[in-house]
């Protein structure tokens, strides 16, 4: 189970959920990992503009919250893969209606460019 950031300080469930995805990049990281398991470099390419330092910090926070699983393989050179936990998949499912709202009301129902996050 993931870490609770502000026990007792949440006003409602939405407030608690938003504390997990707060940050400029977390939703895009969740989207990328929802598409497939990724290595660090793949994630960096999927989330253009993010720095290595910020990506590492955001992944660490998502791992602490039980959203992302980090798998380290005992190989030379070392290989690390990131994937969503069941909790992360459930969070992505919860975010899907928000994405649909954004497509309809902000993007005007425009289809996705081939390289854009969904």
N, C-alpha and C positions, 0 to 999 in steps of 0.2 A: 504494500500500500504506500502511496506517496506522502510526502511531507505536507503538513498543513501550514500555510504561511502565517495566517493571522487568526489563531484560534479565538473564537468568541467575538471577533471584531466584524464579522460579516453582517450585513443588513439583510441580505436575501441570497437565494441560491445563485442568481445571476451575478451578484457581486463576488461570490466565492468562485464561480466558474471563470469570470473575467480575470481574477487574480492569477489564474493558471496560464492564460493566453495573453496577458498584458505584455506589450513589447511590440516593436515594429515588425519583427521577423518571425515570431512564433507561429502565426497562422500559416505563413508560407512554408515553414519547415514541416508543419503538420500536413499540409497539402502534398508536399513532395514525398514524404514518407508514406502517405496514404496511397500514392501511386505504386511504390515499390520500396523494398529495403535498399538502402544506399550507404556507400562509404562516404567519408567526410568530404573528399574532393568532389564527388558527384553531387552531394548536397550543396556545396558551395556554388557549383555551376547552375543548379536548379533555382537558387535564390540569388539572382544577380544583385550586386551592390553590397552584399553582406561581407564583413571582414572575417578573417579566420578567428580572430580573438572573440568577436561577438558571437559567431556561430558556435564556437566551443562553449561559451558561457550559456547561451540559450539552450543548447543540447544538454548541458549539465543540469540546468534548472528543470527542464522537461523530464529528465531522467529521475531527478529527486522527487518530482511530483507523480512519478509512476506512469507517465505518458509515453515515454520513449525507452526502448530497451537498447543497451549498448552491448554488443557481442564482440569479444576480443578473441581472435584465433591465434593459437600458438604456432605461428609460421614465421619463416624468414623470407622476405621482410614481413613485419607484423601487419596484420589486417584487422581492421575494426569496421563493423557494420552496425548501422542504426536502423531500427524498425519501430513500429508502433506496438504498444502493448494492447491488450483488450480494452483497457481504459482509454488509450489514445484513439483506438478505432471508434469507440463510443463517443468520444469528444468530436472527432471528425464528422460522425453522423449527426451530432447535435449542431454542428456549424453549417451543414449542408443547406438548411433552409435560409440561413443568413446569406450564404453565397447566392442562392436563387433570388433573394430579395435584392441584393446588390446588382445582379445581372439585369433584373427587370426594371428597377427604379433608378439606378445610377447609370448603368451602361445602356439603358434603353433596349434591352433584349438583344444587344449585339452578340454575335457568336464570338467565341474565344479565338484569338490568333493562335496559330499552331504552337507557339513557344510560350504562351502566357500561362501563369498559374490559374487553376480553376478554382 
